């Protein structure tokens, strides 16, 4: 079960709205959605939570690049919404590296033969290759670190220090909203 909401800071406090992420495919789409909710280019926070698994916060300040925090990158990597937040930059990869890997995997089958070459490995082959069948299948999972990832200080100036953000697990969005003084407005959209 997912929950997603926008919190936009205004001169009168925070305004909350729940949001559908069905049409959001990239971080750029999510950032545009946040900017549309912004009043006078003030701070907008996008909360995404998968119940008891992980949560993410994206902070958009005007035209600045979005700042991202994900509580558990490994869990988020298994989620389509988490994949939006786990950008190449956040993971420390070269942009487009994943596309290059996918293209190479398409050229070379998982049995390590090219598409045009017949598979010459006998069915009864008991070499060490059989022990390594998982190699290459989980390259993305291997590249995603476990635990928190991203800008741990993105909420520090709003009342939630880095140490407290890193300690959050369940009901994290409620605790974040409480620290920001926005618990009541977030509750209206929950």
PEDA-V872890 format. One record per helix or strand of 2 or more residues. SS is the DSSP state (hx for helix, st for strand). FROM is the first residue (numbers start at 1). LEN is the number of residues. If there is no record, write none. Layout:
ss:SS from:FROM len:LEN
ss:SS from:FROM len:LEN
This chain:
ss:st from:2 len:9
ss:st from:13 len:6
ss:hx from:27 len:11
ss:st from:43 len:8
ss:st from:54 len:8
ss:st from:67 len:4
ss:hx from:73 len:5
ss:hx from:80 len:6
ss:hx from:88 len:4
ss:hx from:97 len:11
ss:hx from:128 len:5
ss:hx from:139 len:5
ss:st from:149 len:2
ss:hx from:156 len:3
ss:hx from:162 len:6
ss:hx from:172 len:9
ss:hx from:183 len:7
